[in-house]
């Protein structure tokens, strides 16, 4: 536990994670820029823009007051964050119009990131609690945007690999969300926020 706690606060570990994310993003972005150039699907560019903004905020994130040292939290956070980078354009689409769903999710992701600003992080941590903007609607607007955009992506780019990545990403997202709230609820201010905003991802549903 002490070793993991030290690693969590290590600048070298943070730098390594940032570099790893940058490398994965480069391959991801390249594939989708090529997909846009070949097929003219503008939703790829919007998706890349949203992920680029997330990467930038991750790099300039504020230092947390405390961070989870639970190995499960870290594995879920890393898996859920990096899984979408394994998605790739496909020639088959169950619903071609789902590109608009992908675009909507990407725009919501951008809105969530702008609301969160430098409080963005990879794993559950005590930072400034954001309650404005998209956070007035659901407690996890970023995760909600991932649900929408990744669903749209799979419907518009249907392949076995994308299907497996999607299922794994969604399972990790929900598990990550629940574990994150368990960690954050140790702060009385977050418990107050949970009472004020009742829904996690989808209003009136969950």
N, CA, C and O of each residue as an XYZ file, in Angstrom:
824
protein
N       0.828     -1.203      0.000
C       0.000      0.000      0.000
C       0.866      1.259      0.000
O       0.596      2.210     -0.733
N       1.948      1.253      0.861
C       2.839      2.404      0.911
C       3.511      2.620     -0.442
O       3.663      3.757     -0.889
N       3.915      1.523     -1.094
C       4.571      1.629     -2.402
C       3.633      2.230     -3.430
O       4.035      3.087     -4.217
N       2.370      1.779     -3.428
C       1.401      2.301     -4.378
C       1.111      3.766     -4.107
O       0.975      4.557     -5.040
N       1.014      4.136     -2.832
C       0.761      5.531     -2.484
C       1.897      6.422     -2.971
O       1.666      7.511     -3.494
N       3.133      5.943     -2.794
C       4.282      6.700     -3.270
C       4.258      6.847     -4.780
O       4.552      7.918     -5.311
N       3.907      5.770     -5.471
C       3.842      5.784     -6.924
C       2.775      6.762     -7.406
O       2.977      7.471     -8.392
N       1.635      6.798     -6.708
C       0.531      7.671     -7.105
C       0.936      9.139     -7.084
O       0.462      9.934     -7.896
N       1.826      9.499     -6.139
C       2.238     10.889     -6.003
C       3.571     11.158     -6.702
O       4.102     12.264     -6.604
N       4.107     10.182     -7.391
C       5.397     10.317     -8.053
C       5.275     11.136     -9.333
O       4.403     10.890    -10.165
N       6.158     12.104     -9.471
C       6.170     12.906    -10.693
C       6.592     12.057    -11.890
O       6.109     12.249    -13.006
N       7.501     11.117    -11.637
C       7.968     10.249    -12.722
C       6.827      9.366    -13.231
O       6.690      9.163    -14.437
N       6.011      8.843    -12.314
C       4.873      8.018    -12.717
C       3.871      8.846    -13.503
O       3.315      8.382    -14.499
N       3.643     10.079    -13.049
C       2.714     10.965    -13.752
C       3.219     11.287    -15.149
O       2.449     11.311    -16.109
N       4.523     11.536    -15.252
C       5.120     11.837    -16.546
C       5.026     10.634    -17.469
O       4.696     10.776    -18.647
N       5.313      9.450    -16.941
C       5.232      8.229    -17.746
C       3.815      8.009    -18.259
O       3.621      7.659    -19.423
N       2.817      8.214    -17.384
C       1.421      8.044    -17.793
C       1.060      9.034    -18.885
O       0.370      8.682    -19.843
N       1.520     10.266    -18.749
C       1.233     11.288    -19.754
C       1.855     10.923    -21.100
O       1.232     11.102    -22.147
N       3.084     10.411    -21.070
C       3.764     10.026    -22.309
C       3.054      8.843    -22.958
O       2.882      8.807    -24.177
N       2.638      7.866    -22.132
C       1.933      6.698    -22.664
C       0.623      7.119    -23.325
O       0.276      6.632    -24.401
N      -0.107      8.038    -22.662
C      -1.350      8.525    -23.242
C      -1.092      9.246    -24.556
O      -1.840      9.076    -25.519
N      -0.036     10.051    -24.597
C       0.292     10.795    -25.813
C       0.610      9.848    -26.969
O       0.191     10.087    -28.102
N       1.345      8.779    -26.686
C       1.696      7.807    -27.732
C       0.455      7.094    -28.263
O       0.274      6.970    -29.474
N      -0.397      6.627    -27.353
C      -1.623      5.948    -27.781
C      -2.520      6.896    -28.553
O      -3.129      6.516    -29.552
N      -2.596      8.132    -28.082
C      -3.428      9.111    -28.778
C      -2.907      9.351    -30.197
O      -3.698      9.518    -31.126
N      -1.592      9.371    -30.367
C      -1.013      9.612    -31.690
C      -1.460      8.551    -32.686
O      -1.847      8.879    -33.808
N      -1.411      7.278    -32.286
C      -1.858      6.201    -33.171
C      -3.370      6.308    -33.429
O      -3.833      6.130    -34.556
N      -4.115      6.598    -32.382
C      -5.565      6.735    -32.496
C      -5.930      7.872    -33.452
O      -6.740      7.695    -34.362
N      -5.321      9.040    -33.235
C      -5.630     10.202    -34.059
C      -5.222      9.983    -35.512
O      -5.941     10.380    -36.430
N      -4.077      9.355    -35.719
C      -3.608      9.104    -37.086
C      -4.611      8.244    -37.852
O      -4.932      8.537    -39.004
N      -5.105      7.182    -37.210
C      -6.064      6.290    -37.870
C      -7.340      7.026    -38.246
O      -7.930      6.763    -39.293
N      -7.765      7.952    -37.388
C      -9.029      8.636    -37.655
C      -8.877      9.812    -38.615
O      -9.810     10.150    -39.343
N      -7.722     10.419    -38.614
C      -7.471     11.446    -39.635
C      -7.422     10.801    -41.014
O      -7.967     11.338    -41.979
N      -6.764      9.643    -41.101
C      -6.728      8.902    -42.363
C      -8.138      8.487    -42.760
O      -8.504      8.566    -43.933
N      -8.943      8.037    -41.771
C     -10.324      7.669    -42.054
C     -11.118      8.834    -42.604
O     -11.936      8.670    -43.509
N     -10.872     10.020    -42.050
C     -11.562     11.215    -42.564
C     -11.122     11.535    -43.989
O     -11.954     11.836    -44.844
N      -9.824     11.471    -44.243
C      -9.306     11.799    -45.569
C      -9.815     10.817    -46.626
O     -10.036     11.193    -47.777
N      -9.997      9.563    -46.226
C     -10.447      8.550    -47.181
C     -11.956      8.561    -47.387
O     -12.436      8.364    -48.504
N     -12.704      8.791    -46.307
C     -14.159      8.707    -46.417
C     -14.899      9.994    -46.202
O     -16.100     10.067    -46.461
N     -14.205     11.024    -45.730
C     -14.843     12.315    -45.523
C     -15.780     12.371    -44.323
O     -16.625     13.263    -44.248
N     -15.648     11.432    -43.377
C     -16.518     11.415    -42.203
C     -16.000     12.423    -41.178
O     -15.028     12.157    -40.471
N     -16.661     13.586    -41.104
C     -16.220     14.670    -40.233
C     -16.339     14.339    -38.750
O     -15.683     14.976    -37.926
N     -17.164     13.355    -38.393
C     -17.320     13.012    -36.981
C     -16.015     12.480    -36.392
O     -15.783     12.605    -35.190
N     -15.152     11.880    -37.239
C     -13.852     11.417    -36.769
C     -13.023     12.584    -36.219
O     -12.363     12.457    -35.188
N     -13.066     13.702    -36.911
C     -12.283     14.858    -36.492
C     -12.804     15.433    -35.183
O     -12.020     15.834    -34.323
N     -14.120     15.474    -35.028
C     -14.704     15.983    -33.794
C     -14.364     15.062    -32.620
O     -14.062     15.526    -31.520
N     -14.418     13.758    -32.871
C     -14.058     12.770    -31.858
C     -12.600     12.961    -31.428
O     -12.288     12.934    -30.237
N     -11.721     13.151    -32.399
C     -10.303     13.373    -32.102
C     -10.100     14.676    -31.323
O      -9.264     14.738    -30.422
N     -10.867     15.716    -31.673
C     -10.750     16.995    -30.977
C     -11.114     16.850    -29.509
O     -10.443     17.407    -28.640
N     -12.183     16.099    -29.230
C     -12.607     15.887    -27.847
C     -11.548     15.122    -27.068
O     -11.242     15.467    -25.927
N     -10.985     14.076    -27.688
C      -9.960     13.292    -27.007
C      -8.675     14.094    -26.812
O      -7.967     13.912    -25.822
N      -8.378     14.983    -27.763
C      -7.202     15.843    -27.643
C      -7.354     16.790    -26.464
O      -6.409     16.999    -25.704
N      -8.546     17.365    -26.311
C      -8.800     18.257    -25.192
C      -8.658     17.510    -23.867
O      -8.111     18.046    -22.903
N      -9.150     16.271    -23.821
C      -9.016     15.460    -22.604
C      -7.543     15.228    -22.281
O      -7.137     15.309    -21.122
N      -6.749     14.939    -23.305
C      -5.316     14.712    -23.094
C      -4.625     15.970    -22.582
O      -3.759     15.895    -21.709
N      -5.005     17.127    -23.122
C      -4.404     18.386    -22.686
C      -4.744     18.691    -21.234
O      -3.878     19.086    -20.454
N      -6.019     18.504    -20.876
C      -6.419     18.758    -19.491
C      -5.749     17.777    -18.539
O      -5.442     18.122    -17.398
N      -5.521     16.548    -19.012
C      -4.834     15.565    -18.161
C      -3.422     16.036    -17.849
O      -2.949     15.893    -16.721
N      -2.759     16.590    -18.834
C      -1.379     17.032    -18.653
C      -1.289     18.220    -17.702
O      -0.349     18.300    -16.911
N      -2.262     19.159    -17.762
C      -2.210     20.378    -16.943
C      -3.114     20.279    -15.716
O      -3.430     21.295    -15.097
N      -3.536     19.055    -15.357
C      -4.447     18.885    -14.228
C      -3.837     19.415    -12.936
O      -2.618     19.430    -12.767
N      -4.709     19.849    -12.027
C      -4.248     20.351    -10.743
C      -3.841     19.187     -9.837
O      -4.303     18.060    -10.017
N      -2.976     19.469     -8.867
C      -2.533     18.443     -7.933
C      -3.672     18.104     -6.973
O      -4.314     19.009     -6.441
N      -3.932     16.821     -6.745
C      -5.026     16.430     -5.853
C      -4.653     16.579     -4.386
O      -3.480     16.520     -4.018
N      -5.681     16.774     -3.547
C      -5.474     16.785     -2.109
C      -5.141     15.374     -1.646
O      -4.228     15.173     -0.846
N      -5.884     14.400     -2.154
C      -5.613     12.990     -1.880
C      -6.044     12.184     -3.091
O      -6.925     12.602     -3.842
N      -5.422     11.028     -3.280
C      -5.721     10.194     -4.432
C      -5.879      8.755     -3.970
O      -5.202      8.316     -3.040
N      -6.767      8.031     -4.614
C      -6.984      6.641     -4.247
C      -5.714      5.826     -4.469
O      -5.036      5.974     -5.486
N      -5.404      4.967     -3.508
C      -4.257      4.076     -3.653
C      -4.708      2.634     -3.836
O      -3.915      1.704     -3.693
N      -5.980      2.456     -4.152
C      -6.523      1.120     -4.390
C      -6.106      0.661     -5.786
O      -6.363      1.348     -6.775
N      -5.466     -0.500     -5.859
C      -4.976     -1.006     -7.148
C      -6.123     -1.199     -8.139
O      -5.951     -0.971     -9.336
N      -7.298     -1.620     -7.645
C      -8.448     -1.797     -8.522
C      -8.887     -0.494     -9.151
O      -9.245     -0.462    -10.328
N      -8.864      0.599     -8.370
C      -9.229      1.906     -8.915
C      -8.279      2.308    -10.040
O      -8.707      2.832    -11.069
N      -6.998      2.059     -9.835
C      -6.003      2.434    -10.847
C      -6.141      1.590    -12.118
O      -6.056      2.120    -13.226
N      -6.350      0.296    -11.964
C      -6.486     -0.572    -13.131
C      -7.724     -0.205    -13.943
O      -7.676     -0.162    -15.173
N      -8.831      0.060    -13.252
C     -10.057      0.443    -13.948
C      -9.898      1.795    -14.633
O     -10.346      1.981    -15.764
N      -9.265      2.724    -13.951
C      -9.076      4.052    -14.527
C      -8.224      3.995    -15.790
O      -8.555      4.609    -16.804
N      -7.122      3.249    -15.716
C      -6.237      3.124    -16.875
C      -6.937      2.385    -18.010
O      -6.876      2.808    -19.164
N      -7.609      1.270    -17.676
C      -8.295      0.496    -18.707
C      -9.418      1.271    -19.378
O      -9.532      1.270    -20.604
N     -10.252      1.937    -18.574
C     -11.384      2.682    -19.134
C     -10.925      3.885    -19.945
O     -11.565      4.259    -20.928
N      -9.810      4.490    -19.532
C      -9.305      5.669    -20.244
C      -8.664      5.295    -21.577
O      -8.869      5.971    -22.586
N      -7.887      4.214    -21.573
C      -7.130      3.863    -22.770
C      -7.903      2.965    -23.739
O      -7.555      2.906    -24.918
N      -8.944      2.265    -23.272
C      -9.685      1.345    -24.140
C     -10.207      2.002    -25.416
O     -10.072      1.412    -26.489
N     -10.807      3.214    -25.346
C     -11.318      3.823    -26.582
C     -10.257      4.065    -27.648
O     -10.580      4.163    -28.832
N      -8.999      4.161    -27.239
C      -7.932      4.366    -28.214
C      -7.707      3.135    -29.083
O      -6.974      3.196    -30.070
N      -8.334      2.020    -28.722
C      -8.227      0.794    -29.521
C      -9.297      0.723    -30.603
O      -9.269     -0.176    -31.444
N     -10.229      1.654    -30.588
C     -11.261      1.694    -31.625
C     -10.649      2.141    -32.950
O      -9.706      2.931    -32.982
N     -11.200      1.622    -34.033
C     -10.685      1.994    -35.355
C     -11.830      2.051    -36.365
O     -12.818      1.331    -36.220
N     -11.706      2.895    -37.377
C     -12.750      2.992    -38.403
C     -13.027      1.647    -39.058
O     -12.115      0.850    -39.280
N     -14.301      1.405    -39.365
C     -14.706      0.156    -40.013
C     -15.589      0.468    -41.220
O     -16.218      1.524    -41.286
N     -15.626     -0.455    -42.165
C     -16.399     -0.252    -43.393
C     -17.888     -0.543    -43.214
O     -18.709     -0.076    -44.004
N     -18.245     -1.313    -42.179
C     -19.633     -1.713    -41.958
C     -20.259     -0.832    -40.887
O     -19.623     -0.528    -39.878
N     -21.508     -0.421    -41.105
C     -22.227      0.403    -40.143
C     -23.645     -0.145    -39.964
O     -24.398     -0.263    -40.931
N     -24.001     -0.479    -38.717
C     -25.380     -0.878    -38.437
C     -26.316      0.299    -38.682
O     -27.418      0.136    -39.207
N     -25.860      1.486    -38.295
C     -26.643      2.708    -38.489
C     -25.694      3.839    -38.888
O     -25.070      4.445    -38.017
N     -25.573      4.134    -40.176
C     -24.660      5.187    -40.621
C     -24.933      6.535    -39.965
O     -24.011      7.317    -39.733
N     -26.212      6.806    -39.666
C     -26.558      8.082    -39.053
C     -26.050      8.239    -37.637
O     -26.169      9.314    -37.049
N     -25.481      7.171    -37.080
C     -24.956      7.238    -35.715
C     -23.753      8.170    -35.616
O     -23.294      8.477    -34.516
N     -23.246      8.619    -36.752
C     -22.159      9.586    -36.701
C     -22.609     10.853    -35.980
O     -21.800     11.539    -35.354
N     -23.914     11.162    -36.071
C     -24.446     12.335    -35.373
C     -24.505     12.089    -33.864
O     -24.341     13.016    -33.071
N     -24.738     10.843    -33.477
C     -24.696     10.481    -32.064
C     -23.267     10.597    -31.549
O     -23.035     11.064    -30.433
N     -22.321     10.172    -32.364
C     -20.909     10.315    -32.020
C     -20.548     11.791    -31.860
O     -19.830     12.165    -30.933
N     -21.049     12.621    -32.767
C     -20.773     14.057    -32.697
C     -21.378     14.668    -31.438
O     -20.747     15.495    -30.780
N     -22.605     14.259    -31.102
C     -23.256     14.769    -29.890
C     -22.451     14.395    -28.648
O     -22.215     15.235    -27.780
N     -22.032     13.136    -28.566
C     -21.233     12.700    -27.430
C     -19.928     13.470    -27.326
O     -19.493     13.814    -26.227
N     -19.303     13.743    -28.460
C     -18.044     14.484    -28.463
C     -18.245     15.915    -27.973
O     -17.421     16.444    -27.226
N     -19.342     16.539    -28.398
C     -19.636     17.905    -27.945
C     -19.925     17.942    -26.448
O     -19.505     18.862    -25.747
N     -20.648     16.929    -25.966
C     -20.913     16.847    -24.531
C     -19.626     16.610    -23.745
O     -19.455     17.122    -22.638
N     -18.730     15.827    -24.333
C     -17.444     15.592    -23.691
C     -16.668     16.897    -23.561
O     -16.076     17.170    -22.517
N     -16.671     17.693    -24.609
C     -15.981     18.983    -24.574
C     -16.598     19.887    -23.510
O     -15.882     20.564    -22.772
N     -17.949     19.895    -23.433
C     -18.635     20.706    -22.423
C     -18.272     20.247    -21.016
O     -18.041     21.070    -20.130
N     -18.223     18.932    -20.811
C     -17.856     18.399    -19.507
C     -16.434     18.742    -19.130
O     -16.160     19.074    -17.976
N     -15.526     18.667    -20.087
C     -14.125     18.990    -19.826
C     -13.954     20.457    -19.470
O     -13.192     20.795    -18.564
N     -14.667     21.335    -20.185
C     -14.574     22.758    -19.902
C     -15.151     23.072    -18.525
O     -14.672     23.979    -17.843
N     -16.179     22.327    -18.111
C     -16.742     22.522    -16.775
C     -15.775     22.040    -15.701
O     -15.630     22.669    -14.653
N     -15.108     20.906    -15.976
C     -14.181     20.330    -15.006
C     -12.867     21.082    -14.958
O     -12.292     21.264    -13.885
N     -12.384     21.525    -16.121
C     -11.154     22.291    -16.248
C      -9.980     21.519    -15.657
O      -9.826     20.335    -15.955
N      -9.152     22.146    -14.833
C      -7.932     21.513    -14.331
C      -8.195     20.500    -13.228
O      -7.253     19.902    -12.708
N      -9.466     20.292    -12.857
C      -9.784     19.265    -11.865
C      -9.872     17.889    -12.501
O     -10.220     16.915    -11.834
N      -9.561     17.804    -13.782
C      -9.592     16.535    -14.503
C      -8.452     15.641    -14.024
O      -7.346     16.122    -13.774
N      -8.718     14.348    -13.897
C      -7.686     13.409    -13.489
C      -7.972     12.026    -14.024
O      -9.039     11.768    -14.581
N      -7.005     11.135    -13.848
C      -7.139      9.775    -14.360
C      -7.844      8.859    -13.370
O      -8.727      8.089    -13.749
N      -7.455      8.943    -12.106
C      -8.011      8.057    -11.079
C      -8.720      8.903    -10.032
O      -8.480     10.106     -9.934
N      -9.597      8.273     -9.246
C     -10.348      8.979     -8.220
C      -9.411      9.747     -7.294
O      -8.465      9.183     -6.743
N      -9.689     11.052     -7.127
C      -8.840     11.896     -6.291
C      -9.676     13.045     -5.748
O     -10.673     13.446     -6.350
N      -9.255     13.567     -4.601
C      -9.916     14.709     -4.006
C      -9.324     15.981     -4.602
O      -8.206     16.375     -4.271
N     -10.086     16.612     -5.483
C      -9.723     17.904     -6.042
C     -10.872     18.861     -5.772
O     -11.791     18.541     -5.019
N     -10.818     20.012     -6.377
C     -11.937     20.947     -6.254
C     -13.200     20.299     -6.813
O     -13.183     19.760     -7.920
N     -14.292     20.351     -6.057
C     -15.546     19.750     -6.496
C     -16.251     20.703     -7.445
O     -16.569     21.834     -7.079
N     -16.493     20.248     -8.655
C     -17.161     21.052     -9.659
C     -18.667     20.779     -9.616
O     -19.100     19.627     -9.634
N     -19.451     21.846     -9.559
C     -20.911     21.693     -9.510
C     -21.617     22.545    -10.562
O     -22.846     22.555    -10.627
N     -20.853     23.254    -11.380
C     -21.458     24.113    -12.392
C     -21.502     23.465    -13.754
O     -21.035     22.342    -13.942
N     -22.069     24.185    -14.703
C     -22.121     23.700    -16.080
C     -22.856     22.375    -16.198
O     -23.947     22.199    -15.655
N     -22.236     21.444    -16.923
C     -22.854     20.136    -17.138
C     -23.011     19.354    -15.846
O     -23.812     18.421    -15.782
N     -22.257     19.720    -14.815
C     -22.328     19.003    -13.540
C     -23.581     19.342    -12.738
O     -23.814     18.761    -11.678
N     -24.384     20.272    -13.232
C     -25.684     20.547    -12.618
C     -26.733     19.529    -13.071
O     -27.783     19.389    -12.444
N     -26.440     18.824    -14.158
C     -27.415     17.899    -14.749
C     -27.172     16.475    -14.256
O     -28.084     15.829    -13.740
N     -25.955     15.992    -14.414
C     -25.561     14.662    -13.912
C     -24.211     14.799    -13.217
O     -23.464     15.745    -13.465
N     -23.910     13.841    -12.341
C     -22.678     13.923    -11.561
C     -21.436     13.566    -12.373
O     -20.319     13.941    -12.016
N     -21.643     12.842    -13.459
C     -20.495     12.407    -14.276
C     -20.763     12.684    -15.759
O     -20.923     11.749    -16.543
N     -20.813     13.960    -16.144
C     -21.100     14.276    -17.549
C     -20.055     13.741    -18.530
O     -20.379     13.419    -19.673
N     -18.806     13.648    -18.082
C     -17.783     13.090    -18.975
C     -18.078     11.628    -19.283
O     -17.996     11.206    -20.436
N     -18.421     10.858    -18.260
C     -18.733      9.457    -18.475
C     -19.998      9.316    -19.324
O     -20.100      8.407    -20.148
N     -20.950     10.212    -19.122
C     -22.166     10.189    -19.943
C     -21.831     10.455    -21.408
O     -22.401      9.844    -22.311
N     -20.900     11.375    -21.623
C     -20.504     11.681    -23.005
C     -19.808     10.490    -23.638
O     -19.991     10.232    -24.828
N     -18.997      9.748    -22.852
C     -18.342      8.558    -23.377
C     -19.378      7.503    -23.769
O     -19.250      6.852    -24.805
N     -20.396      7.343    -22.938
C     -21.456      6.384    -23.234
C     -22.118      6.702    -24.566
O     -22.354      5.810    -25.381
N     -22.414      7.972    -24.778
C     -23.085      8.389    -26.013
C     -22.155      8.274    -27.216
O     -22.527      7.706    -28.242
N     -20.951      8.811    -27.088
C     -20.041      8.834    -28.242
C     -19.569      7.434    -28.626
O     -19.496      7.113    -29.812
N     -19.249      6.600    -27.639
C     -18.787      5.255    -27.965
C     -19.909      4.400    -28.546
O     -19.669      3.559    -29.412
N     -21.136      4.615    -28.068
C     -22.282      3.901    -28.648
C     -22.468      4.314    -30.101
O     -22.673      3.472    -30.975
N     -22.394      5.614    -30.349
C     -22.504      6.105    -31.722
C     -21.382      5.588    -32.596
O     -21.590      5.254    -33.762
N     -20.174      5.524    -32.017
C     -19.024      5.036    -32.780
C     -19.227      3.593    -33.213
O     -18.980      3.247    -34.369
N     -19.680      2.744    -32.283
C     -19.859      1.329    -32.608
C     -20.942      1.142    -33.668
O     -20.787      0.320    -34.571
N     -22.025      1.890    -33.566
C     -23.110      1.767    -34.538
C     -22.676      2.227    -35.925
O     -23.157      1.710    -36.933
N     -21.769      3.197    -35.976
C     -21.303      3.725    -37.258
C     -20.058      3.008    -37.769
O     -19.719      3.113    -38.948
N     -19.377      2.282    -36.886
C     -18.156      1.554    -37.259
C     -18.217      0.171    -36.623
O     -17.539     -0.106    -35.634
N     -19.035     -0.682    -37.205
C     -19.354     -1.967    -36.604
C     -18.372     -3.039    -37.052
O     -18.297     -3.403    -38.225
N     -17.619     -3.531    -36.066
C     -16.680     -4.623    -36.327
C     -16.553     -5.444    -35.050
O     -16.835     -4.933    -33.966
N     -16.134     -6.705    -35.151
C     -15.969     -7.522    -33.939
C     -15.019     -6.893    -32.920
O     -15.292     -6.906    -31.720
N     -13.912     -6.348    -33.398
C     -12.941     -5.746    -32.486
C     -13.557     -4.548    -31.773
O     -13.428     -4.411    -30.556
N     -14.225     -3.683    -32.529
C     -14.861     -2.522    -31.907
C     -15.947     -2.946    -30.924
O     -16.141     -2.297    -29.896
N     -16.650     -4.020    -31.228
C     -17.685     -4.513    -30.329
C     -17.101     -4.970    -28.997
O     -17.642     -4.662    -27.935
N     -16.002     -5.702    -29.059
C     -15.344     -6.175    -27.836
C     -14.812     -4.995    -27.026
O     -14.979     -4.947    -25.807
N     -14.174     -4.047    -27.706
C     -13.644     -2.869    -27.023
C     -14.774     -2.088    -26.360
O     -14.628     -1.612    -25.234
N     -15.894     -1.958    -27.056
C     -17.032     -1.211    -26.525
C     -17.566     -1.858    -25.249
O     -17.773     -1.173    -24.247
N     -17.791     -3.169    -25.279
C     -18.334     -3.866    -24.105
C     -17.383     -3.730    -22.918
O     -17.814     -3.429    -21.805
N     -16.097     -3.951    -23.156
C     -15.120     -3.838    -22.073
C     -15.055     -2.410    -21.535
O     -14.976     -2.196    -20.326
N     -15.088     -1.441    -22.442
C     -15.023     -0.038    -22.027
C     -16.223      0.342    -21.175
O     -16.070      1.048    -20.178
N     -17.425     -0.119    -21.552
C     -18.626      0.208    -20.792
C     -18.625     -0.453    -19.424
O     -19.016      0.164    -18.434
N     -18.188     -1.703    -19.364
C     -18.122     -2.395    -18.078
C     -17.139     -1.692    -17.144
O     -17.427     -1.491    -15.965
N     -15.986     -1.323    -17.677
C     -14.999     -0.636    -16.856
C     -15.470      0.753    -16.462
O     -15.186      1.215    -15.357
N     -16.188      1.423    -17.356
C     -16.685      2.760    -17.053
C     -17.636      2.737    -15.864
O     -17.508      3.553    -14.951
N     -18.593      1.804    -15.869
C     -19.561      1.727    -14.778
C     -18.872      1.336    -13.469
O     -19.147      1.918    -12.420
N     -17.980      0.351    -13.538
C     -17.254     -0.064    -12.328
C     -16.390      1.080    -11.808
O     -16.307      1.305    -10.600
N     -15.759      1.789    -12.710
C     -14.919      2.927    -12.322
C     -15.752      4.008    -11.653
O     -15.344      4.573    -10.638
N     -16.904      4.293    -12.214
C     -17.794      5.315    -11.678
C     -18.214      4.980    -10.244
O     -18.153      5.832     -9.357
N     -18.636      3.749    -10.029
C     -19.116      3.350     -8.706
C     -17.995      3.386     -7.669
O     -18.207      3.821     -6.537
N     -16.812      2.933     -8.053
C     -15.680      2.951     -7.122
C     -15.224      4.387     -6.867
O     -14.817      4.723     -5.755
N     -15.290      5.221     -7.885
C     -14.897      6.618     -7.734
C     -15.828      7.331     -6.757
O     -15.372      8.097     -5.908
N     -17.130      7.079     -6.879
C     -18.080      7.727     -5.969
C     -17.884      7.233     -4.534
O     -18.059      7.996     -3.584
N     -17.525      5.968     -4.379
C     -17.262      5.445     -3.041
C     -16.094      6.187     -2.413
O     -16.115      6.488     -1.219
N     -15.074      6.485     -3.212
C     -13.914      7.216     -2.708
C     -14.265      8.671     -2.409
O     -13.912      9.194     -1.351
N     -14.956      9.321     -3.334
C     -15.265     10.743     -3.181
C     -16.264     11.018     -2.063
O     -16.254     12.099     -1.474
N     -17.131     10.043     -1.767
C     -18.162     10.258     -0.759
C     -17.593     10.351      0.655
O     -18.334     10.618      1.601
N     -16.294     10.136      0.810
C     -15.675     10.350      2.115
C     -15.614     11.839      2.445
O     -15.405     12.216      3.598
N     -15.798     12.686      1.426
C     -15.833     14.140      1.596
C     -17.281     14.577      1.771
O     -18.123     14.311      0.913
N     -17.570     15.246      2.883
C     -18.944     15.647      3.176
C     -19.492     16.574      2.090
O     -20.691     16.565      1.814
N     -18.619     17.372      1.476
C     -19.067     18.274      0.412
C     -19.569     17.492     -0.789
O     -20.522     17.903     -1.452
N     -18.927     16.364     -1.068
C     -19.382     15.555     -2.207
C     -20.684     14.843     -1.876
O     -21.517     14.643     -2.760
N     -20.875     14.459     -0.628
C     -22.133     13.833     -0.240
C     -23.290     14.818     -0.382
O     -24.398     14.438     -0.761
N     -23.023     16.083     -0.075
C     -24.044     17.123     -0.283
C     -24.348     17.255     -1.766
O     -25.509     17.361     -2.163
N     -23.311     17.247     -2.576
C     -23.486     17.347     -4.032
C     -24.288     16.164     -4.572
O     -25.116     16.333     -5.468
N     -24.048     14.971     -4.034
C     -24.788     13.785     -4.465
C     -26.279     13.914     -4.168
O     -27.112     13.414     -4.923
N     -26.611     14.579     -3.076
C     -28.025     14.789     -2.753
C     -28.646     15.836     -3.663
O     -29.838     15.773     -3.967
N     -27.843     16.796     -4.097
C     -28.354     17.858     -4.959
C     -28.551     17.383     -6.400
O     -29.532     17.742     -7.052
N     -27.615     16.578     -6.885
C     -27.686     16.034     -8.249
C     -27.825     14.523     -8.113
O     -26.858     13.833     -7.792
N     -29.018     14.014     -8.355
C     -29.342     12.630     -8.008
C     -28.832     11.606     -9.018
O     -28.585     10.457     -8.652
N     -28.671     11.999    -10.283
C     -28.374     11.012    -11.318
C     -26.899     11.040    -11.707
O     -26.273     12.098    -11.767
N     -26.362      9.856    -11.969
C     -24.944      9.715    -12.283
C     -24.655     10.000    -13.760
O     -23.818     10.844    -14.080
N     -25.351      9.291    -14.660
C     -25.056      9.354    -16.093
C     -26.209      9.891    -16.929
O     -26.032     10.795    -17.746
N     -27.399      9.319    -16.713
C     -28.552      9.656    -17.540
C     -29.677     10.158    -16.665
O     -30.131      9.434    -15.779
N     -30.146     11.392    -16.889
C     -31.238     11.934    -16.089
C     -32.465     11.016    -16.067
O     -32.905     10.519    -17.104
N     -33.004     10.804    -14.871
C     -34.209     10.007    -14.635
C     -34.004      8.501    -14.868
O     -34.951      7.726    -14.730
N     -32.796      8.084    -15.213
C     -32.529      6.665    -15.482
C     -31.481      6.112    -14.524
O     -31.751      5.159    -13.793
N     -30.287      6.702    -14.521
C     -29.194      6.173    -13.694
C     -28.243      7.297    -13.269
O     -27.263      7.045    -12.569
